[in-house]
Amino acid sequence: MAASRSNSTNVLKDAAAAYKVDTDAITAKVRQEFSAKEKAKKAAQPAAKATKKAA
């Protein structure tokens, strides 16, 4: 039944609902991880620029 659908997003959402996967919790966790990586990247950039100027 799912193979006949053309929209893969809907297939995945239906499968997650069928297996009772908490997609909202997964989404929140992924967003937290990406924001933490962005903050770390922004914090590392000024330090890298200061090192290049000193050299």
C-alpha positions in Angstrom: 0.0 0.0 0.0 2.7 2.5 0.9 4.7 1.6 -2.2 2.0 2.9 -4.4 2.2 6.4 -2.9 4.3 9.0 -4.7 4.9 11.3 -1.8 7.6 9.9 0.4 7.1 12.4 3.1 3.6 11.2 3.7 4.8 7.6 3.6 7.3 8.3 6.3 4.8 10.1 8.5 2.3 7.3 8.2 5.0 4.7 9.1 6.0 6.8 12.1 2.4 7.0 13.2 2.0 3.2 12.7 5.0 2.4 14.8 4.2 5.1 17.4 7.4 7.0 16.9 7.5 10.4 18.6 8.6 12.5 15.7 8.1 15.8 17.6 10.7 14.7 20.2 13.1 13.7 17.4 12.6 17.0 15.7 13.2 19.0 18.9 16.4 17.0 19.6 17.8 17.5 16.1 17.1 21.2 16.2 18.9 21.5 19.5 21.9 19.7 18.1 22.0 21.9 15.0 21.7 25.1 17.1 24.5 23.9 19.4 26.7 23.2 16.3 26.0 26.6 14.9 26.9 28.3 18.2 30.1 26.3 18.4 31.0 27.3 14.8 30.3 31.0 15.5 32.4 30.9 18.6 35.3 29.2 16.8 35.3 31.7 13.8 36.4 34.8 15.8 39.2 32.8 17.4 40.4 31.5 14.1 40.4 35.1 12.6 42.4 36.4 15.6 45.0 33.6 15.1 45.5 34.5 11.4 46.0 38.2 12.2 48.6 37.5 14.8 50.6 35.3 12.4 
